[in-house]
Amino acid sequence: MEVIRIDYLHVQENLPKSSCCIGFFDGLHTGHQALLENCIAKAKELNIQSGLITFDPDPWKIFFPDRVCRHITTLEDRIHLASVMGIEVMYVITFSKNFAALDVDAFHKLLKKMNVAHITCGFDFKYASKNTGNVNTISSQNYFDVSVIASVNSKNEKISSSRIEPLIQSGKMDLANELLGYMYSIEGVIEHGFKRGSTLLKFPTANLGANPDYLVPSSGVYAGFVYVDDTFYGAMINVGNNPTFENTKVSIEAHIFDFDQNIYERQVRFFFLKKTRNEIRFDGFEALKKQLQSDIITCKNVILHEKQYVTKTASLWGAKVFEFK
């Protein structure tokens, strides 16, 4: 997939005619996927390129620079997922206060200048200065055709990034994954930790130096996967302060099943399938070690019986799933 950066003041000439969906698309969840499907279908119908129009940086970072702003997916994740889902070109419009101040007609003319022939948007799409643009204004212009996608719901409630975010932060990964349509993940680099897992407990762990842009699930133990070298390895993932050792910093570490590779300083991705228990304090190493043995059995059973999103997620990342013992 081609990625084209757009400066609204200096749009490249001779961009290919396209059918585009438009939005921020954090998570590219099942609601977003309905927009992508319509956009791609229209592109095939019109024999033109399918495209996705998004914005960078996040508008919240421009208007509230002091606010911590975490996401379900990074821009790089969205590029990857959109490509796998069938989008042929991604337009990344540089977001600024000046761009946000464009009036409705100027916004329409920008899309026309980008050679957009068809736009797919959600029923609640807002744009232009002070969000004065909506589905009525974009549908009434004459520069390009428009499809408006109705609310995509689960349990009679709209599927949205703002609905998924608190589910991730509270550790309700099964519910978050249901709305995403795949397993939530965090990317980062494997760092050296305290080595308690390998020395004191005999449960070696990989400690993730997570990209700070991601939302972090609540403290606890999760069944999940670690993605290394195009392979999904089953894992028991712990998020928290390790209260038995009185750590002050939140850590994200994984005990990877049947795995003995050295992956220090490697960039990997942790996938969260389901939370199995909250984080608790233990009276000594032996009690903790006994619980970890039980946790591994629990996590393996969860992985074996919760395959609904494993195959889908592996296909999105071009991975094979390693069969642990």
WOWO-V904856 format. One record per residue. RES is the residue in three letters. SS is DSSP state (H for helix, E for strand, L for the rest). PHI is phi as a letter, one per 40 degrees, with the letter a starting at -180 (* if undefined). OMEGA is omega in whole degrees, 0 to 359 (999 if undefined). Layout:
res:RES ss:SS phi:PHI omega:OMEGA
res:RES ss:SS phi:PHI omega:OMEGA
This chain:
res:MET ss:L phi:* omega:178
res:GLU ss:E phi:c omega:176
res:VAL ss:E phi:b omega:182
res:ILE ss:E phi:b omega:176
res:ARG ss:E phi:c omega:182
res:ILE ss:E phi:b omega:167
res:ASP ss:L phi:c omega:188
res:TYR ss:L phi:d omega:179
res:LEU ss:L phi:c omega:185
res:HIS ss:L phi:b omega:181
res:VAL ss:L phi:c omega:179
res:GLN ss:L phi:d omega:178
res:GLU ss:L phi:c omega:174
res:ASN ss:L phi:g omega:172
res:LEU ss:L phi:c omega:182
res:PRO ss:L phi:c omega:176
res:LYS ss:L phi:c omega:186
res:SER ss:E phi:a omega:167
res:SER ss:E phi:b omega:188
res:CYS ss:E phi:b omega:164
res:CYS ss:E phi:c omega:188
res:ILE ss:E phi:b omega:178
res:GLY ss:L phi:i omega:178
res:PHE ss:L phi:c omega:171
res:PHE ss:L phi:g omega:177
res:ASP ss:L phi:c omega:180
res:GLY ss:L phi:g omega:187
res:LEU ss:L phi:f omega:184
res:HIS ss:L phi:c omega:186
res:THR ss:H phi:c omega:174
res:GLY ss:H phi:c omega:177
res:HIS ss:H phi:c omega:184
res:GLN ss:H phi:c omega:176
res:ALA ss:H phi:c omega:176
res:LEU ss:H phi:c omega:180
res:LEU ss:H phi:c omega:181
res:GLU ss:H phi:c omega:179
res:ASN ss:H phi:c omega:180
res:CYS ss:H phi:d omega:182
res:ILE ss:H phi:c omega:178
res:ALA ss:H phi:c omega:179
res:LYS ss:H phi:c omega:179
res:ALA ss:H phi:c omega:179
res:LYS ss:H phi:c omega:180
res:GLU ss:H phi:c omega:183
res:LEU ss:H phi:c omega:182
res:ASN ss:L phi:f omega:177
res:ILE ss:L phi:b omega:184
res:GLN ss:E phi:c omega:173
res:SER ss:E phi:c omega:183
res:GLY ss:E phi:b omega:174
res:LEU ss:E phi:b omega:178
res:ILE ss:E phi:b omega:178
res:THR ss:E phi:b omega:188
res:PHE ss:E phi:b omega:178
res:ASP ss:E phi:a omega:0
res:PRO ss:L phi:c omega:176
res:ASP ss:L phi:d omega:179
res:PRO ss:H phi:d omega:179
res:TRP ss:H phi:c omega:180
res:LYS ss:H phi:c omega:179
res:ILE ss:H phi:c omega:184
res:PHE ss:H phi:c omega:180
res:PHE ss:L phi:b omega:187
res:PRO ss:L phi:c omega:182
res:ASP ss:L phi:c omega:182
res:ARG ss:L phi:c omega:175
res:VAL ss:L phi:c omega:186
res:CYS ss:L phi:b omega:180
res:ARG ss:L phi:b omega:188
res:HIS ss:E phi:b omega:173
res:ILE ss:L phi:c omega:179
res:THR ss:L phi:b omega:172
res:THR ss:L phi:c omega:176
res:LEU ss:H phi:d omega:180
res:GLU ss:H phi:c omega:177
res:ASP ss:H phi:c omega:182
res:ARG ss:H phi:c omega:177
res:ILE ss:H phi:c omega:181
res:HIS ss:H phi:c omega:184
res:LEU ss:H phi:c omega:180
res:ALA ss:H phi:c omega:179
res:SER ss:H phi:c omega:180
res:VAL ss:H phi:c omega:181
res:MET ss:L phi:c omega:171
res:GLY ss:L phi:h omega:179
res:ILE ss:L phi:c omega:185
res:GLU ss:L phi:c omega:179
res:VAL ss:E phi:a omega:176
res:MET ss:E phi:b omega:175
res:TYR ss:E phi:c omega:180
res:VAL ss:E phi:b omega:181
res:ILE ss:E phi:c omega:178
res:THR ss:E phi:c omega:183
res:PHE ss:L phi:c omega:179
res:SER ss:L phi:a omega:178
res:LYS ss:H phi:c omega:178
res:ASN ss:H phi:c omega:177
res:PHE ss:H phi:c omega:181
res:ALA ss:H phi:c omega:182
res:ALA ss:L phi:c omega:178
res:LEU ss:L phi:d omega:176
res:ASP ss:L phi:c omega:187
res:VAL ss:H phi:d omega:183
res:ASP ss:H phi:c omega:178
res:ALA ss:H phi:c omega:177
res:PHE ss:H phi:c omega:178
res:HIS ss:H phi:c omega:182
res:LYS ss:H phi:c omega:176
res:LEU ss:H phi:c omega:179
res:LEU ss:H phi:c omega:177
res:LYS ss:H phi:c omega:180
res:LYS ss:H phi:c omega:177
res:MET ss:L phi:c omega:177
res:ASN ss:L phi:g omega:176
res:VAL ss:E phi:c omega:180
res:ALA ss:E phi:c omega:181
res:HIS ss:E phi:a omega:177
res:ILE ss:E phi:b omega:170
res:THR ss:E phi:b omega:179
res:CYS ss:E phi:b omega:177
res:GLY ss:E phi:c omega:184
res:PHE ss:L phi:c omega:183
res:ASP ss:L phi:b omega:180
res:PHE ss:L phi:c omega:177
res:LYS ss:L phi:b omega:182
res:TYR ss:E phi:a omega:178
res:ALA ss:L phi:g omega:187
res:SER ss:H phi:d omega:177
res:LYS ss:H phi:f omega:179
res:ASN ss:H phi:f omega:179
res:THR ss:L phi:c omega:177
res:GLY ss:E phi:c omega:179
res:ASN ss:L phi:a omega:184
res:VAL ss:H phi:c omega:178
res:ASN ss:H phi:c omega:181
res:THR ss:H phi:c omega:181
res:ILE ss:H phi:c omega:179
res:SER ss:H phi:c omega:185
res:SER ss:H phi:c omega:179
res:GLN ss:L phi:c omega:186
res:ASN ss:L phi:b omega:183
res:TYR ss:L phi:c omega:184
res:PHE ss:L phi:a omega:178
res:ASP ss:E phi:c omega:185
res:VAL ss:E phi:b omega:168
res:SER ss:E phi:b omega:177
res:VAL ss:E phi:b omega:182
res:ILE ss:E phi:c omega:180
res:ALA ss:L phi:c omega:180
res:SER ss:L phi:d omega:174
res:VAL ss:L phi:c omega:190
res:ASN ss:E phi:b omega:169
res:SER ss:E phi:b omega:183
res:LYS ss:L phi:f omega:176
res:ASN ss:L phi:g omega:178
res:GLU ss:E phi:b omega:182
res:LYS ss:E phi:d omega:173
res:ILE ss:L phi:c omega:183
res:SER ss:L phi:a omega:177
res:SER ss:H phi:c omega:181
res:SER ss:H phi:c omega:174
res:ARG ss:H phi:c omega:183
res:ILE ss:H phi:c omega:185
res:GLU ss:H phi:d omega:181
res:PRO ss:H phi:c omega:176
res:LEU ss:H phi:c omega:178
res:ILE ss:H phi:c omega:184
res:GLN ss:H phi:c omega:178
res:SER ss:L phi:c omega:176
res:GLY ss:L phi:g omega:181
res:LYS ss:L phi:c omega:189
res:MET ss:H phi:c omega:180
res:ASP ss:H phi:c omega:179
res:LEU ss:H phi:c omega:178
res:ALA ss:H phi:c omega:181
res:ASN ss:H phi:c omega:178
res:GLU ss:H phi:c omega:181
res:LEU ss:H phi:c omega:178
res:LEU ss:H phi:c omega:185
res:GLY ss:L phi:g omega:180
res:TYR ss:L phi:a omega:181
res:MET ss:L phi:c omega:175
res:TYR ss:E phi:c omega:181
res:SER ss:E phi:a omega:177
res:ILE ss:E phi:b omega:179
res:GLU ss:E phi:b omega:177
res:GLY ss:E phi:a omega:181
res:VAL ss:E phi:b omega:180
res:ILE ss:E phi:c omega:184
res:GLU ss:E phi:b omega:173
res:HIS ss:L phi:c omega:179
res:GLY ss:L phi:b omega:181
res:PHE ss:L phi:c omega:181
res:LYS ss:L phi:g omega:177
res:ARG ss:H phi:c omega:182
res:GLY ss:H phi:c omega:184
res:SER ss:H phi:c omega:185
res:THR ss:H phi:c omega:184
res:LEU ss:L phi:c omega:189
res:LEU ss:L phi:b omega:183
res:LYS ss:L phi:g omega:174
res:PHE ss:L phi:b omega:183
res:PRO ss:L phi:c omega:180
res:THR ss:L phi:b omega:174
res:ALA ss:E phi:b omega:183
res:ASN ss:E phi:c omega:186
res:LEU ss:E phi:c omega:168
res:GLY ss:E phi:c omega:191
res:ALA ss:E phi:c omega:170
res:ASN ss:L phi:d omega:185
res:PRO ss:L phi:c omega:179
res:ASP ss:L phi:c omega:185
res:TYR ss:E phi:c omega:167
res:LEU ss:L phi:c omega:180
res:VAL ss:L phi:b omega:177
res:PRO ss:L phi:c omega:180
res:SER ss:L phi:c omega:181
res:SER ss:L phi:d omega:179
res:GLY ss:E phi:i omega:180
res:VAL ss:E phi:b omega:184
res:TYR ss:E phi:b omega:166
res:ALA ss:E phi:c omega:181
res:GLY ss:E phi:a omega:183
res:PHE ss:E phi:a omega:170
res:VAL ss:E phi:b omega:184
res:TYR ss:E phi:c omega:180
res:VAL ss:E phi:b omega:175
res:ASP ss:L phi:f omega:177
res:ASP ss:L phi:g omega:180
res:THR ss:E phi:b omega:172
res:PHE ss:E phi:c omega:176
res:TYR ss:E phi:b omega:177
res:GLY ss:E phi:d omega:185
res:ALA ss:E phi:a omega:168
res:MET ss:E phi:b omega:184
res:ILE ss:E phi:b omega:176
res:ASN ss:E phi:b omega:175
res:VAL ss:E phi:b omega:176
res:GLY ss:E phi:i omega:185
res:ASN ss:L phi:b omega:185
res:ASN ss:L phi:f omega:187
res:PRO ss:H phi:d omega:177
res:THR ss:H phi:c omega:180
res:PHE ss:H phi:b omega:175
res:GLU ss:L phi:f omega:175
res:ASN ss:L phi:c omega:178
res:THR ss:L phi:b omega:183
res:LYS ss:L phi:c omega:176
res:VAL ss:L phi:c omega:179
res:SER ss:E phi:b omega:174
res:ILE ss:E phi:b omega:185
res:GLU ss:E phi:b omega:184
res:ALA ss:E phi:b omega:167
res:HIS ss:E phi:c omega:186
res:ILE ss:E phi:c omega:184
res:PHE ss:L phi:c omega:175
res:ASP ss:L phi:f omega:186
res:PHE ss:L phi:b omega:180
res:ASP ss:L phi:b omega:179
res:GLN ss:L phi:c omega:173
res:ASN ss:L phi:c omega:182
res:ILE ss:L phi:b omega:175
res:TYR ss:L phi:d omega:181
res:GLU ss:L phi:g omega:178
res:ARG ss:L phi:c omega:175
res:GLN ss:E phi:c omega:183
res:VAL ss:E phi:b omega:180
res:ARG ss:E phi:b omega:176
res:PHE ss:E phi:c omega:178
res:PHE ss:E phi:b omega:184
res:PHE ss:E phi:b omega:181
res:LEU ss:E phi:c omega:183
res:LYS ss:E phi:a omega:176
res:LYS ss:E phi:c omega:181
res:THR ss:E phi:b omega:174
res:ARG ss:E phi:a omega:174
res:ASN ss:L phi:c omega:177
res:GLU ss:L phi:c omega:180
res:ILE ss:L phi:b omega:179
res:ARG ss:L phi:c omega:181
res:PHE ss:L phi:b omega:179
res:ASP ss:L phi:c omega:176
res:GLY ss:L phi:h omega:185
res:PHE ss:H phi:c omega:185
res:GLU ss:H phi:c omega:178
res:ALA ss:H phi:c omega:178
res:LEU ss:H phi:c omega:181
res:LYS ss:H phi:c omega:179
res:LYS ss:H phi:c omega:179
res:GLN ss:H phi:c omega:179
res:LEU ss:H phi:c omega:176
res:GLN ss:H phi:c omega:177
res:SER ss:H phi:c omega:180
res:ASP ss:H phi:c omega:180
res:ILE ss:H phi:c omega:178
res:ILE ss:H phi:c omega:180
res:THR ss:H phi:c omega:182
res:CYS ss:H phi:c omega:178
res:LYS ss:H phi:c omega:179
res:ASN ss:H phi:c omega:178
res:VAL ss:H phi:c omega:180
res:ILE ss:H phi:c omega:182
res:LEU ss:H phi:c omega:184
res:HIS ss:H phi:b omega:181
res:GLU ss:L phi:b omega:187
res:LYS ss:L phi:c omega:187
res:GLN ss:L phi:d omega:185
res:TYR ss:L phi:b omega:184
res:VAL ss:H phi:c omega:181
res:THR ss:H phi:c omega:180
res:LYS ss:H phi:c omega:183
res:THR ss:H phi:c omega:179
res:ALA ss:H phi:c omega:180
res:SER ss:H phi:c omega:178
res:LEU ss:H phi:c omega:183
res:TRP ss:L phi:b omega:178
res:GLY ss:L phi:g omega:186
res:ALA ss:L phi:b omega:168
res:LYS ss:E phi:c omega:182
res:VAL ss:E phi:b omega:179
res:PHE ss:L phi:c omega:179
res:GLU ss:L phi:c omega:180
res:PHE ss:L phi:c omega:180
res:LYS ss:L phi:c omega:999
